[in-house]
Amino acid sequence: LNGVDLNVRVLTTGNWPTPVIASCNLPKHINRCCDIFKQFYLNSHNGRRLTWQTSMGTADIRATFGSRVHELTVSTYQMCILDLFNKANVLNFQSIQNATNIPPNDLKRNLFALTFGKHRILLKDTKTKEIETTDKFAFNKNFKCKLVKIKIASVDPNIEKGIRVRVDEDRKAQIEAAIVRIMKARKQMEHSNLVAEATAQLSTRFFVQPTAIKKRIECLIEREYLERAK
């Protein structure tokens, strides 16, 4: 749509951490595509809710540096930042934050990747290797690279690890809830049958290994939510 090829991955809450990450202000042409997809999705799946996780997205964009054109693979946040430089030569930190609504810490990380990473797409007015709220940024028109396709560093590995931990914790709670629901209805079950039924119930939300269910059963027994039949 209007030169934008939008690819969406729709995942259930079992694949995302419970806390909803703040969304940013997408460029108008991107936002229009998202609205069209959202309308299509909600019309096809009645009663569902669609929440955009812009902090986890990526984008492939074309950037012109003098006579050369490069294809940049960037995070969604970085795409929003770079889009602003289509209309301005120099922008300060506060104006970028106001325009994109990217959380300050995330904005600093993404500006750092664009300014001090392997490929310096932006230039900063000060020489310090820290992003401050008083800094100004300019598009690096003299950027040169032999590669046509360039990948810009995006999410900090520690952040990805933290998200993985939160997802695992959310899944543990959902596995335990499924086990308790089953046992309230059945009162007594063979261990293997309980594992099989819990697996079946959770399969519509996310894939779970039988070993993970067995661990949650043991945990529920230790906490005296369940007990072994004598």
Order of alpha helices (4+ residues) and beta strands (2+ residues): alpha-beta-beta-alpha-beta-alpha-alpha-beta-beta-beta-alpha-alpha-alpha
